[in-house]
């Protein structure tokens, strides 16, 4: 990834902790051009709050194999090659399961009769919106499509040089999250001060440390639980970047589709301080912010 690009990913194992809230409000306190990418392609919701003007729409396809029965000699080599069981062979023509295909193209290469070709299968779309200095790009997967990473990778290709990029990651620690945070310069883990929040934070930390990416924690809805999250972060030498209190006014702003930093200006300082803390880390990597 180009050194002129700064990529900040906002993630955690549990949905509903406030990843989108942090992503949007952090983007809103950045004064230069910022690119917000909604990588939660199964349920993107950044546009609900940003309410930007649409500037682009792109249909995304992936290649999947198709069998020409006139050329097929029923050897079964394509099924033997596929590690994902996207091709089944029962002694007749191979059966293709497009939902399980990883679009590697290997089956086409091993077919000695050229009986397999690749056809486009739509998996979703990429939409772009603009509001002030924020460009929002979202992936939106077609209902029923099984694999999110190909669409996430296509969305991330929209990263622009010399713009700060914030990635709003999907929940979890599986392939879609890995595809999102890969190559990030910094990861913000959003959690809650509850037993469930702590458990999910530990899982997220275990995942992040496999990538050797600097990260820190934001405690959202601070005050609703106990201090176990703070104690864990202290024991593991993890920086708590910020604590967002359990404020009814924040909940009201969120329920009305409003940004915290716009509706409650006193919280703008918190996100500006968060940005400064991230700067101290990523500046050492010779990237801009």
N, C-alpha and C positions, 0 to 999 in steps of 0.2 A: 504494500500500500504506500502511496506517495507520502513522503515526509512532510509535505505541505498540508496534509489533511489530518485533522484531529478527530478521532472517533471515540465517543463516550457512550458506553452501553449501560442501560438501566434494566436490571433484571432481578429475579428471585424465583424460588421454587414454587411459591404459592400465588395464585391469582387473587386479585382484590386487595393487595397490600398497599397499592398506591404507585405502581411503576409509571402508569400513564400520567398521573398527577405530577410526579417529579419530572418526568421527561418534558411535559408541556411547559411547566412553570420555569424550569431551568432554561429551556430554549427562549422563553420570553424575556429573561433578564440579560441575554446576550445582545449587545448593541450592534455587532457586525452581522454579516450574512450568516445564517444558520440553517442547516438542513436537518429536519426532523424526519426520521424514517420509522414508520410503524411496521415492525416486523411480526406483530401478532396477526398473521395473515388469516387465521381462522376467525378472528373477531376483532378487526381493527376499529378503534374508537377515538383516535386522536382528532379526527376531523369533526367529531361531534362538539368538541370544545374549541378548536381553532376556528372553525367556520370560515375557511378560506375559499377563494374562487378557484374553480377547477381550471387547470391549464393544460392537462394532458391525460390521455387514456390509452393504454396499450394492452392488448390481449396477449397472454403468455401461453405458449404451447411447449410441450416436450415431445421428443420422438419416441414412439413405441413400435414394436415389430408387427408386421402383418404377413400372413402366410399366403403364398401363391400355391394352391393345391396342385396345379398342373405340373409344377417343377419339383415339388417335394417328393423325396424318395422314402420318407418315413424312417430315417436313420436314427432320429432322436438325439443327435449331437447338440442341438440348440438347447434342449431341456437339460441335458447333462451339464452343459456349461453354466446355465443360469443358477447363481447362488441364492437368488431371492425367490425361487419357485414361481416366477412369473410365467413360465412355460411348463406345461404338463404334457407328458407323452404316454399314451396308453396303447401303443402299437399301431396307431393310425396317424392322421395328421395332428401336429402339435396344437394344443389349446393355449391361447394367449390370454393372460390375465393382466390387462393394462394397468389396473390399480396397484399392482405389486411391482411393476417394472421400474427400474432405476435409470433407464435410458443410457446404459453404458455402451450399447451398440455391439457388444461382444457376440451375441447370438447371430447377428448378421455376418460378422467376420468368419465365424466357424462353419457357416453353412456352405458346403462345397457345391451346391446346386444353384446358389443365388435365389433360393426360394423364399427368403425373408427380405423384406424391404422395410424401411421406416416411414411411418406416417405421423402427422402432427396430432397430438391429443391436447386439447385446451385444459389447463389446470386452474386458471384464474386470470386476474388482471392487475395491472399496476396503474394507480391513479396519482396524479400530482396536483397539489393545490398551493396557492400563494396567498399569504397575508402579511403585509408589511415586509419585514426583513426575513420572515420565516417561510421556507419552502417545505411543504409536507409531502412526502411520498409514502404511499401505503400499498401493501399487497393485499388483495382480497381473493381468497381461494374459493373455487366453485364448491358448493355443498356436495359432499360425497367423495371428494378427492382425498386420498389417504395420506399423501406425503407432502409436508409443508416445505422442507429444505430447498427443493428446486425453485420455488417461488420466492423464498427469502433471498436466495443467492441472486436471483434476477433483480429483486428490489435493491439489494446492496450494490449492484453494478451502477446504480444511479448516483452513487457518492461522487461529489464534485471536488476537484482540487481547490485548495485555498478557501474552503468553507468548513466551518465547524460542523460536525455531524453528530447527532444524538440518535441512538438506536433504542427504540422502545421494544424490549424483547418480549416474547411470549412467556407464559409461566412454565415452570418445570426445569428439569435438568437433562432433557433428552435431546435428540438430534436438532429440532428447530431452534433451541436455545444455543446449542453449540454452533450452529450455522450463523447465528446472529452475533455472538460475542467474539467469534474468531477474528483476529487481527485488530481488535479494539485496543486503544491506548489506555483506557481506564474503564473499570466497571463499577457502577454504583449498585449496591445490593439494598433493596428496600425491604424492611421487615416490620413486624409489630412486636410489642413487648408482652407476648403471651407464650405459653408452652408450645402451641402449634407454630407460632412465628419463629421461635428459637429452633425447633426441630427442622423447619424448612430452611432456615438460615444456614444451619450446619451442613445440610445437603448441598446448598448453593456454594458455600465456601469450599467444600470438598471438590466440587466440579471446577470452580474458578482456578484453584491452585494447580490443576493439571495443565493450565495454559500459561502459567508464569506471567499473568497480567496483573498489574497493580489494581487494587480495589479498596473500597471503603463501604461503610454501612450508614444508611439513614434509617432512623427509627420513626416510623409513622404512627400516629395516634398515641403518642407518648402519654403515659399516665393511666392507661386503661388496665394495665396488668401489673407485672412485678419488675424487678431489676435484673432478672436472669440474663437478658440479652446483653445488657451493659457489662455484667460480670464475665460473660463468655468472651466478649470482644476484648476486654482487658486481659484476660488470661491468655488469649491467642494473639495478643498484640495487633488487633485489628482496629483501625481508626474509626471512631464514630463521627462521621462527617457533620451530621446535623440531627436534631430531634424536632419533629413537627408535632405539636400538641394535639390532643383530642378536643378540638375546638368545634363547637356546634356551628359557628359561622362558616368554617371551612366546609363542613358537610352540606350546608345550605347552598354555598356557592357551587359546589360540585354537582348537587342535584339539579341546579338550574343551568348546568353546562357552562359555568363561568370559571375563569382562571383565578387562583388564589391571589396572585401578585397584582391582578387588576382590581379585584373586589376588596381585598384586604391589604393595602399597601404596606402595612407593618411587616408582613411576611416576605415582602420583596427583599428585605435585607438578608433574611435567612438564605434565600437562593443565591443572592449575590455573594454571600460568604462561602456557600457551597462551591460556587464557580471558582473563587479564589483558591480554595483548598485543592481543587482538581488541577488548577493551573500549576501549582507548585510541583506536582508530580509530572505532568506531561511536558512541561517546558524542558525538563532534563532529557527528553527524548528527541529534542530538536524538531518539534511539531508546533504548529501555530494554534493559538486559542485567544 
